[in-house]
């Protein structure tokens, strides 16, 4: 069994060699769901990578990456499948699909998402492109359930999480709700909304800080706003 590879900057999951149309694959394989623009993007990516080698029947390997997407509205454990960063464009420009939800919980439990810390937030692996335009992953549940924890056990000290750039609409949403919140007995100074990063799987908590005192007066997380505004005087 091949171990997870790490060259100091990129984590690469080993390729699982069983044919994706076999019974073994149907039991242990990890598949992708894609729709709309993702399907067309997959075909364009395969054409760019493979050129004249596009399969007329059967399937062929292509490089892809897994990207933790805790900003996904359906699941904080979401993993997108994308063209590598070297292909150009942001994570949505390169989006080819998502790992099916049936596999996400198990992948999160074995620590797969944590590999992103070591790999520029993108975990390299092998995709399998089919003649009909479909895409799957050359990964096996049983194999990575052993190789991923083994890598994390021997990995160097965990590097800090990368800075997560939050979409402006989220900050505006926080400030909009703050504007509606009943005022405290003391006036608030300018408020700062900053990203708190407790883990790979939940990097979207926002801290709301009173800039005059430096006090964190509340948090915004998963659509919920919680404020702790000290009261002065009676009432």
C-alpha positions as CSV (number, residue, x, y, z in Angstrom):
1,X,0.0,0.0,0.0
2,X,1.5,3.3,-1.0
3,X,1.7,6.0,1.7
4,X,0.5,9.6,1.4
5,X,3.3,11.6,-0.3
6,X,4.6,15.0,0.9
7,X,7.4,17.0,-0.8
8,X,7.4,19.9,1.7
9,X,4.7,21.9,-0.1
10,X,2.2,19.4,-1.7
11,X,0.3,16.5,-0.3
12,X,-0.5,13.8,-2.8
13,X,-2.9,10.9,-2.1
14,X,-1.8,7.5,-3.6
15,X,-3.6,6.3,-6.6
16,X,-5.9,3.3,-6.1
17,X,-5.4,0.9,-9.0
18,X,-8.6,-1.1,-9.2
19,X,-10.6,-0.4,-12.3
20,X,-13.5,2.0,-11.6
21,X,-16.0,-0.2,-13.4
22,X,-15.3,-3.2,-11.2
23,X,-17.4,-4.6,-8.3
24,X,-14.6,-3.7,-5.9
25,X,-14.7,-0.1,-7.0
26,X,-18.5,0.1,-6.5
27,X,-17.9,-1.0,-2.9
28,X,-14.8,1.0,-2.0
29,X,-14.5,3.8,-4.6
30,X,-15.2,7.5,-4.0
31,X,-17.3,9.2,-6.7
32,X,-18.1,12.7,-7.7
33,X,-21.3,14.6,-8.3
34,X,-21.4,17.4,-10.8
35,X,-24.1,19.4,-12.6
36,X,-24.6,22.4,-14.9
37,X,-21.4,24.3,-15.6
38,X,-19.2,21.8,-13.8
39,X,-19.9,19.1,-16.4
40,X,-18.9,21.4,-19.2
41,X,-15.8,22.6,-17.3
42,X,-14.7,19.0,-16.7
43,X,-14.8,18.3,-20.4
44,X,-12.9,21.5,-21.2
45,X,-10.3,20.7,-18.5
46,X,-9.8,17.2,-19.9
47,X,-9.4,18.5,-23.4
48,X,-6.8,21.0,-22.2
49,X,-4.8,18.4,-20.3
50,X,-5.1,15.4,-22.6
51,X,-5.3,17.1,-26.1
52,X,-5.6,14.4,-28.7
53,X,-5.4,11.7,-26.0
54,X,-9.1,12.0,-25.0
55,X,-10.5,8.5,-24.7
56,X,-12.9,7.4,-27.3
57,X,-13.9,4.6,-25.0
58,X,-12.8,3.6,-21.5
59,X,-11.1,6.1,-19.2
60,X,-7.8,7.9,-18.6
61,X,-6.1,9.5,-15.6
62,X,-6.1,13.3,-15.1
63,X,-4.6,15.3,-12.2
64,X,-7.1,16.9,-9.8
65,X,-7.2,18.4,-6.3
66,X,-9.5,18.1,-3.3
67,X,-10.3,21.4,-1.6
68,X,-12.1,21.6,1.8
69,X,-15.1,24.0,1.3
70,X,-16.6,24.8,4.8
71,X,-18.3,27.7,3.1
72,X,-20.6,25.2,1.4
73,X,-24.2,25.8,2.5
74,X,-25.0,22.0,2.5
75,X,-22.1,20.8,4.6
76,X,-19.1,22.2,6.4
77,X,-17.3,19.0,5.5
78,X,-17.8,19.6,1.8
79,X,-14.9,18.7,-0.5
80,X,-14.7,20.2,-4.0
81,X,-12.9,18.5,-6.8
82,X,-11.0,21.0,-8.9
83,X,-8.4,21.5,-11.5
84,X,-5.0,22.2,-9.8
85,X,-4.1,25.9,-9.0
86,X,-1.5,25.7,-11.7
87,X,-4.3,25.6,-14.3
88,X,-5.3,29.1,-13.4
89,X,-8.4,30.8,-11.9
90,X,-9.9,30.7,-8.4
91,X,-11.4,27.7,-6.7
92,X,-14.8,28.3,-8.3
93,X,-13.4,28.8,-11.8
94,X,-11.7,25.4,-11.5
95,X,-14.6,23.6,-9.8
96,X,-15.3,20.2,-11.5
97,X,-17.6,18.7,-8.9
98,X,-18.0,17.6,-5.3
99,X,-17.3,14.4,-3.4
100,X,-20.6,12.7,-2.8
101,X,-22.1,13.5,0.7
102,X,-22.3,9.8,1.5
103,X,-18.5,9.8,1.8
104,X,-17.9,13.1,3.5
105,X,-18.4,12.2,7.2
106,X,-16.0,9.2,7.0
107,X,-13.3,11.3,5.2
108,X,-13.6,14.0,7.8
109,X,-13.3,11.5,10.6
110,X,-10.0,10.1,9.3
111,X,-8.6,13.6,9.0
112,X,-8.5,14.0,5.2
113,X,-9.4,17.7,5.5
114,X,-6.5,18.3,7.7
115,X,-4.1,17.4,4.9
116,X,-5.0,20.8,3.3
117,X,-2.9,22.5,6.0
118,X,0.3,21.1,4.5
119,X,-0.6,21.6,0.8
120,X,-1.7,25.1,0.1
121,X,-5.3,24.2,0.8
122,X,-5.3,21.8,-2.1
123,X,-4.8,18.0,-1.8
124,X,-3.4,16.4,-5.0
125,X,-4.9,13.2,-6.2
126,X,-5.7,11.3,-9.4
127,X,-9.0,11.7,-11.3
128,X,-10.4,9.3,-13.8
129,X,-11.9,10.9,-16.9
130,X,-14.4,8.8,-18.9
131,X,-15.2,8.9,-22.5
132,X,-18.7,10.0,-21.7
133,X,-17.4,13.1,-19.9
134,X,-17.8,11.8,-16.4
135,X,-15.2,12.1,-13.7
136,X,-14.4,9.9,-10.7
137,X,-11.5,9.6,-8.2
138,X,-8.8,7.0,-8.1
139,X,-9.3,6.7,-4.3
140,X,-10.3,3.8,-2.1
141,X,-12.1,4.2,1.2
142,X,-10.2,1.4,2.9
143,X,-6.8,2.5,1.7
144,X,-7.0,6.2,2.7
145,X,-8.6,5.2,6.0
146,X,-5.1,3.8,6.8
147,X,-2.8,6.0,4.9
148,X,-4.2,9.4,5.9
149,X,-4.0,8.8,9.7
150,X,-0.5,7.3,9.2
151,X,0.6,10.5,7.5
152,X,-0.9,12.7,10.2
153,X,0.8,10.7,12.9
154,X,4.3,11.3,11.4
155,X,3.7,14.7,9.8
156,X,5.7,17.7,11.0
157,X,4.2,20.3,13.4
158,X,0.9,21.5,11.9
159,X,1.4,24.7,10.1
160,X,-1.0,27.6,10.7
161,X,-4.1,27.7,8.7
162,X,-4.0,30.0,5.7
163,X,-5.8,33.3,5.7
164,X,-9.3,32.8,4.5
165,X,-10.6,35.7,2.4
166,X,-14.2,36.2,3.2
167,X,-16.7,37.3,0.6
168,X,-17.7,40.9,1.2
169,X,-21.4,39.9,1.3
170,X,-20.8,38.1,4.6
171,X,-19.2,41.1,6.3
172,X,-22.0,43.3,5.1
173,X,-24.5,40.8,6.4
174,X,-22.9,40.9,9.9
175,X,-22.9,44.7,9.9
176,X,-26.5,44.9,8.7
177,X,-27.6,42.7,11.7
178,X,-25.5,44.7,14.1
179,X,-27.2,47.9,12.9
180,X,-30.5,46.4,13.9
181,X,-29.4,45.2,17.3
182,X,-30.7,47.2,20.3
183,X,-28.0,49.6,21.5
184,X,-26.3,49.0,24.8
185,X,-26.2,51.6,27.6
186,X,-22.8,52.8,26.3
187,X,-22.0,53.8,22.8
188,X,-19.9,51.4,20.8
189,X,-16.8,52.5,19.0
190,X,-16.1,51.4,15.4
191,X,-16.6,47.7,15.0
192,X,-14.1,45.3,13.4
193,X,-15.2,42.0,11.8
194,X,-12.4,39.5,11.6
195,X,-12.0,35.9,10.7
196,X,-11.3,33.4,13.5
197,X,-9.9,30.1,12.3
198,X,-10.4,27.3,14.9
199,X,-10.0,24.4,12.4
200,X,-9.8,23.4,8.8
201,X,-13.4,22.3,8.8
202,X,-14.8,25.5,10.4
203,X,-12.8,28.5,9.4
204,X,-15.9,30.8,8.9
205,X,-16.5,32.0,12.4
206,X,-16.2,35.8,12.6
207,X,-15.2,37.7,15.7
208,X,-16.8,41.1,16.2
209,X,-14.5,43.5,18.1
210,X,-14.9,46.9,19.7
211,X,-11.9,48.6,18.3
212,X,-11.6,51.2,21.1
213,X,-11.2,48.5,23.8
214,X,-10.1,45.5,21.8
215,X,-12.9,43.5,23.4
216,X,-14.5,40.7,21.4
217,X,-18.2,41.5,21.9
218,X,-19.7,38.8,19.8
219,X,-19.4,36.1,17.1
220,X,-21.0,35.3,13.8
221,X,-21.0,31.6,12.9
222,X,-23.1,29.5,10.5
223,X,-25.6,32.3,10.1
224,X,-26.1,33.1,13.8
225,X,-25.1,36.4,15.4
226,X,-24.4,36.3,19.2
227,X,-23.5,39.5,20.9
228,X,-22.4,40.1,24.5
229,X,-22.8,43.9,25.0
230,X,-21.9,45.0,28.5
231,X,-24.4,47.3,30.2
232,X,-23.5,50.4,32.2
233,X,-25.8,52.0,34.7
234,X,-29.3,50.7,35.5
235,X,-31.5,48.8,33.2
